[in-house]
């Protein structure tokens, strides 16, 4: 058996070759393989704007945390997702929507929600495209965990977390600020924001 490969960005790929000594099997089986790697989705918070931002870009994290005014606080890896269409057929796109309210970002896997907001409220919401790929509730790997979605009318902000402790704390201690909206999608756990 011989397996070779390389890692390039968010993908590992290579070839394999298996030689069998038993006559009931073919003598040689060979082919190629590919594994998509989930990358971190970073969560940042602006105390001035009272908004969260989610990005897979380390450069954006650096840019936002180095601003002199309107500095964003790095909160950690919210979860891990795929930056491009993975080889996993059950993965689905998560779309980003940007509000006319500066800094307000909505992430949704729900295609009807995306269409409804852009069709009915196109002056308030613009579609920024696919942000990453994750898994729907009815079709996810056993290692994926739910990503919980909250909305704050007070701050005009959405919050996403994989942390059950954070979900419970927000629903118990801040129900007047954060409304729990349910499971947004499933993703690979990260180190969870503080």
N, C-alpha and C positions, 0 to 999 in steps of 0.2 A: 504494500500500500504506500502510495506517495501522494502527499497533499502539499500544494504550494499556493501562496497567495500574498497579497499586499493590502495594506490599508491606505486608502486615499480619501481624505476628508471624512464624510459620513458613510462610507461604504468600504467593505472588505470584499475582495473577489480573488478568484484563483482557479486552479485546475486540480483534478484528482485522477489517479490511475490506480486500479486495483487488479492484481494478477491472482487468479485462482489456480490451485494445484489439483483440485478435484475435477474429474472429467464431466460430472453432471452439471457443472457451471460453465459459462463461457470462459475462455482463457483470460481475456482482458476486458475490463469495463473502465471507461474513462469519460470525463466530461468536465464541465465547469460549474462553479458554485459562486453564490453572491449572498452576502449578509449586509443588510442595512443597519447602521448604527444610529440610535437615538441620541440627539444632542440636547444640552441643557437649554431650558427656557428660563431666562433671568427675570426676576421681579424687582422693580424699582418703585420708589414712592417719593412724591414731591410734597413736602409739608406746606409749601407756599400755595400750591394749586389744589392740594388734597386729592391727588390723582395717582393711580398706579399705571405703570407701563410694563408690558411684557415683550421681551425680545430674545431672539437667538443670537444676536450680534454682539460679540465682545466689544467691538469698536463703538457701538451705540452705548453700551454700559459705560465705557471709559469716557466718551464725550459727555454724557449726561451727568456723571458723577464729578466731572472736572469743571462744570460751569461755575462761574463766580456768583452770578445771580441765578435764582431759580434752580438751585442745586438739587439733584435727585439723590436719594439715599438708596444704596444697594441693599436689598433685603435677602438675596440669596437665589438659589435655584428653586423655582416653583415646582417644576417637574421636567421630564425629558420627552421630546417629541422628535419627529422626523422633519428635516428641512426640505426634503424633496420627496416625490412620490416613491414610497418604499416598495419593495418586492412583496410585501404582505398585502394580500388582496382585501383584507378586512379594514385596513386603514382608510380614513376619510379625511378630506380637507377641512381645516378650521379656517374660516374666513375672518378677516379683520375689517371692522367698520370704524371709521373716524367720525366723531361728532363735530359739529360747528363750534361746540363748547371746547375751547383749547384743552388738549390733553385727554379728552374723554375717548376711551377706546373700548369697543365691544368685540369680543371674540365669540364666534358661534360656529357650531357644526351643523346647525339647523338651517337647511337651505330655504325653507319657507320663511323663517324669521329674517334671514338676510334679504330675501326678495321683498318682503313686506316693508321693512325699514327703508330700503333704497327706493322702492316704488312709491310708497305713501309719503315718506318723509325725506325725499331726495334732497331737499334744501337743508336738512339738518344732519343727514348721515350719508357719507360717501364710502363706497366699497374700496378697500385698499388691497384686495386680493387675498390669495391663500397665504396665511402666515406660517403654518406648519401642518403636519398630518398627525392625527391621533386616532383613537378607536371609539366606535359607538358603543352604547351600553349593551346592545344585544349581540355584539361580536367583538370581543377583546381577548387578548391572551391572559392567562392566569396571573402573570406577573404585573399586569397593568392595574392601576388603582384609580378610583373615581376622582375627578377634578370637580370640586364644588364651586358653584357660581353664586355670588352675592351682588346685589344692587343697592346703592345708596342714593336716594333722591336728594338727601341733604348735600352730598358732595358731587352729585352727578357723576358717579364713578362705579365701575364694576371691579370686583375683586375675585380672583380665582385662587384656589388653594387645594393642595392634595392632603393637607393636614386635618385629620379628624379633630384634633385638639383645638386648632384655630377655628374650624367650623363650629364646634360646640361653644367655644368662648364667645364668638361673635353673635350667635343666636341667643345665648344665655345672657351675656352682659351688655350687648349693644343692639337690642332689637329695634330701638327707636332710630338707629343710624343705618344698620345693615339688614336688608331683607334677603333671606335665603331663597334662591331660585331653583335649587336642585342640582343634579349632576349634569355638568356641561358636556363631558366626554371622559374617556379613560386614557391614561398616559402612564409612562414608566415613571416610578417615583424618583425624585431628586432629593436634595438635602433639606427641603422645605424651609421657606422663609421663617424668620423669627417672629 
